[in-house]
Amino acid sequence: MNLMASKYFVFFFFFSLHSVFGQVKVSQIINESQLAKSTENALYFVDFWATWCNPCIHVSKYLETLQSQYPNNFYVLSLSQESPEVVTKFLNKHNLKLAVGIDFDGETFKKYNIYSLPQGVLFNSNGIKLWEGHPADFKKQHLEDFLKKNKSVTNVHSFFKTEAYAVAPSNLAALDLDDFECHVIENFSDFETIQIIENDSYIELSGSLQKILSYVYGVYYKQVNVSENDNKSYKMRFTRGSRASKNMKRTIFKALKLSAKQEELKGDVLTIVFNNANFWDTSQFNWEGNNQKFLIGDTEIQADNVSFNDMLYKVSNLIEKPILVNDKYEDDTLHDWQIHYKYYELMVSNFQDYGVQVSNKNMNYPVYSITKKAP
C-alpha cells in the first residue's frame, strides 16, 4: 500500500469510527425541539424518562429552562421506551418543548444501564459519555465547563441515528418460573394506561398490578380489585412463545403468590352478540412499527394486527364499561379494526359492519378480588 493510499485508509478508518461511536440510536423522533436553535452541537444530553414518572416530568421543566438558556451548541433529547401512542397522548396534554424520542425495545436504555428514572447522560459530539446522573444535578456550571473543553461539533441528525433494532434474545431471571422476570417500579404514577411492549423476543407489561391483571383477564380495569398496599407497580417480561407467556395469569399469580375470588356486580354493561362475523383481514393498515398496534383519537380507535378479544379489552377501557360476550370467543386470529367509541350510535354501526351486534344493558358482570396468599 503506497503512502497516499495509507493516508486515505487511515482517514476512512477514523471517519468510520467517528460515525459508529458518535451516535445514539433511537427508534423514532416524535417531537422536534422547540428551544434548540443549532443543528450543529458539541454536547448532547439524553434525558431518560417516562410519562408515568412524576419526578421525570418535573425534571423536564428544569431541562427546558436549561435548553432555553443554552439554545446553541447544546441539545437535549428526552427518550422513552414507551409506545408512540402513549407518549403522543402525553405530549398532546402537556406542552413539552424538548425533543422527544422513542426507544422501542429499550436497546439504548440497556446499553447505558438505565434502570431507574429519571436519569441523564451527557455526550460530546463523538459519542463519548462525559457525565451521568439525576438530570436535576446537572447544573449550569457543569454545562459551561464541558462547553469550554469540547469544541468539536456534529449534526443532530447524525448524532441520533433513527432505526429499528434487531432484538437480541434476553437472558431473563427465572424467579423459579420459566422465562419470566418481574421488578417493582418506584415512583410510578397511575394516571396512564398499562404500557405494553411486544417484539419477536418478549412481551413486556409495565403498570400497576390492577392494570396488568385487567390486561391478562381482558376486562375493564375496575373489574379487578387490588388493595392499596398490594397494588404496586411492576415491569413484567415474558419470553415470547414460552409457557410463561402462554399463561400470563398463572405465571403472575405464582410469582407474586396471589389468589383471586370471582364475584358478580350488577350495572351497565355493553353486550356482544355474533350474527355473521365479517372481520377485516390484516391488509387495511400496515404501520410496521415495533409496538404500535393501536391509534387512539378523540372519537375512534384504529388497530393493526389485533385479535378480537384484545380489541374488546381496549374498547372496554376507553368507554369505561364492562363488555360481555354472549359466547366465549377463543379465536386469536389477527385483524385490522376501526371503531368509533365516543358516540354510541356510531359504535353500534361500526360493530354491525363486522357482523357483531352490541347493546347497552343493566346486568351482572364478573369482578375479581385479588389478595396475597398468607405466608
N, C-alpha and C positions, 0 to 999 in steps of 0.2 A: 504494500500500500504506500503510495507516494505521500509526501508531506501535505500537499493540498487536500488530498482525499482524507488524510488523517484528521485535518482540521475540521473538514465538513462532518466527519463521523463523530468527532468529539462534540461539535456544536449540536448535531442532531440528537446525540445521546443525552446531552444536558437538557435540550429543549423537551425531549420526550419525558425525562424525569420530572421536569417542571410541570408538564401537562398532567402527569399522573398524580404527583403529590400535591399540586396546587389546586385540588378540587375537593369539594364536599358534595356528596351525592344526595339528591332529593328526588322524590318520585314526581312531584308536581308543585309548581308555584301557583297559588290560588289568590294571592293578594300582593300586588306590587307596592313597594314603599312609597308613601306619600310625603316622606320627610327627607330622605336621602336625595342629594342633588347631583352626585357624581357617580358615573358608572365605572370609573377607574379608582380603585381604593387600595390603600396599603393595609388596612385592618378590616377583618370580618368577624362579627360577633354572632354566634349561633345561640339563640335562646331556646333551650329545650323546654317545652311546655305542653299543657293540655287544657281543654276547655273546662274540665271538671275540677281543676286545681285552683282554688281560690288564691293562694299565695302567688301562683303564676300570673294571674290576672292583675294583681297589684303590681308585680314586677314589670309587667308590660307597660304600665303607665310610666314607671320610672325610666324604662329604656326608651320610650317615646320622647321623654324630656331630653335624655342624653343624645338621642339621634337628632333631635331638632337643634340642639346646641352645637353639634358637630355633623353637619349635613354633608361635608366633603371629606373624602379620604377615609371614611369610616362607614360601615354598613352593617345593619342589624337585620337578621332573619330569624323569625320565630318559627320553630319546627315542631310539628306534632305528628304522632304516629296514629292518630285517629282517622276515621274515614273523611273524605272530602265533604260528604253530606253533613256530618256533624259540625265540622269546622266552619263550613259556609253558613250554616244556620246560626252559629255563634257570631260570625262576622256581620251577619245581617242585623243582629240585635245590638252589637257593640261596635262602636266606631274605632276599630283598631287601625292605626295608621302605619304600623310597621309592615315590612314584607313578611308574608306568611307562606310556609311551605308544608308539604305532606311527606312523611317518611313511611310509605305504605307498610312495609314489612319490618319496620323498626331496625333496619340494617345500620343506619348511621347512629341510632341510639346504642346499638350493641357495640359498634366499632369504638365508640368513645366511652363505653361502660357507664351509660346513663341509667341509673336505677332509682333515683329519687328526683322529684321535681319541686321547685324549679331548679334548673342547672344551666350554667352558661359556659361557653368555651370561646376564647378569643384566638384567632388565627392571624398570621401575617399573610401576605399575598402568595407566598409559596406553600401555604397549607400547613405551616409549622405551628403547633399549639404553643401559645405564649402564656395563657392564663386560663384557669378553670376554677369555678366555684359558684356560690349563690350569686345571681346577677346583681342583687342589691348591694353586694360587697365590692362590685366593680365601680370605682369612683372616677371622677373627672381627672384627678391627678395620675391615676393609673393609665388612663387613656392618653393623656398628654405625654407621659413618659414613653409609652410604647410608640406613639407617633413620631417622637424625636429619633427613636432608634430604628424605625422601619420606614424606609423611603421608597422601596420598590412597590409598584402597583400592578394590579391585574384587573381585568374587566369582570364585573359582577356575573355576567352570563358565562364566563369561562370558569370562574371560581366555583359556582354552584352548578354542578352537572346534573341535568334532569334526565333520569332514566329509570325504568322499572328494574328491580333487582332480580337476579337469579337466586332463588332462596335455597340456602344450604340446609340439609337435614339438621334438625335440632337435637341436641343432646339433653333431653329433658330429665329432671329429677323425678324419681318414681313415686315417692311417698307411699311405698308398698303397694302402689297401683301401677298398672301398665300405662305408659305413655301419657302421663298427666302431671302437670305442675300447677301449684297454686300459691299465690302470695297475697298478703293483705296490703292494700293500698292506703297509705296515710294521706290525710288532707284531701279526701275525696268529697266533693260537693255534689249531692244527688239532685241537681236541677236539670241534668240532661239525661237522655235515654242511655241504655246499655251500649257500649262500644263493641262492635263485632269486627274482627279481622280474620279473613279467610284467604288461604293460598293453597298451593299444592302440598305443603308440608304439614300445616296445622290449622286449627281453628282456635282463635283467642277471644275470650269474653272478659270485658272489664266493666265493673259497675257494682252497685250494691247487691247483696245476696238476694234481696227481694226481686230486683230487676233481672238478675241472672236466672233465677229459678222460674220467673214468669216466661222467660225465653225458652227454657228447656221444657216447661209444661206447655208452651204455646198458647198462653192465655193473657188476658188483660192483667197488668201488674197488681191491681188492687184485689185480684182473686188469690193472691199469695200473701199471707200474713206472717211476718217475722218480727220477733220482739226487737225493741230498740237496741238492747245490749248485743243481740246476735246479728243484727243487720249491718255487719261490717262490709267494707268494700274490698273486692278481690280482683286480681287478674288471674284468670284460669286459662291454661293452654292444653289442648287435646291434640295429640298426633293424629292427623287425618287417616281414616281407614282403620284405626286401632279399635280395640274393644272399648277403650275409654271414650272415644268419640261416638261410637255407635250407641252407647247408652250413657249419655252425659248425666242424666238424673241419678242413676245408680252410682256413678263414679263420684259425683259431688257429695251425695249422701254418705257414702262410705268414707271419703276423705275427711269430711267435716263432722262425722258422727252425728248425722241429723236423723230425725224421724218426722213423718208427716201424718196429719189427720185430716181426712176429707170430710167436709160438712157441706151444707147447702144453705144458700140465702135466696130470698125472693126479691126480684127487682126488674128493672128494664134491661132487656137483652135484645140483641139482633139475632134472628134465627135464619138459618141457611137450609134451603131445600133444593136438591138437584132435580132439574127437569130433564134436559138433554144436554149435558155438559158439552160446550163448544169452546174450549180454551184455545187461546193463541198458541202457536208454536214459539220458537225462540228466535225467529227471524225479524221480529218487529223492531227490536232495539239491539244494538251491539256496541256497548260503551267501552269494552275492552279494558276497563280499569281493574286493578288488582282486587279492590274491595268494594267498589261502588256498584251495589245491586239495586239500590233504591234512590230515586229522586223525589223529594217531597216538597211540593209547592204549597201555597196558601190554601188551595182548594182541591188539589188532586195529587195522587201518588202514581209514579211510574216505577216499574220494576223490570229488571233484565235478568233472565235465568233464575226464576224463583218458583218454588213449589207453591201449590195452593194453600197448604197449611201455614207456611211461612208468611204468605200474603195476608191470610186472615189474622195472624198474630200481629202483624204490623198495622193493619186497619183497625183492629180492636183497640190498640193503644192510642191510635190517632183520634178515634171517636170517643175514647174513654168509656167503653161499654163492653161487657162480655159478649162474645159471639158463640152461639151454639149451633152445631151442625146436626141435622136430623139423623144422619148415619155416619159413623166414623169413617173418615176418608184417609186411606192408607197409601194412596198413590203419591210417590215423591217425584214424579216426572216434573221437569223444569219447564216453565212457560214465561212469556213476557206479559205484562199487565199494564193497564191504565184505568184507574178507578178514581172517580170523584168521591171525596169523603166528607166534605164540609156541608154539602146540600143533600139532604136525604133523598129527594126525588131523583136527582142525577145519579146518586149512588145506586139506587134501585134499578135505574135504566141501564147503567153500565154492567151490573151483575146479570141482568136479563140477557144482555148481548152475549154473555158467556154461558148462557143456559142455566143460570142459578137464580132462584127466587129468594129474596130477602124481605123480612118484615120485622117491625118492632113489636115485642110482646112483653108482658109482665109475667114472669115465671121463675121457677127455681133454677139456679145455676151453681156450679161447684166452687167452693173456696178451699184453700189448702193452708192449714195452720202448721208452721214449721217450728220445731223445737230441737234443742240439743239433747242428745241422749244422756242419761245420768252416767257419771264416770264409773 
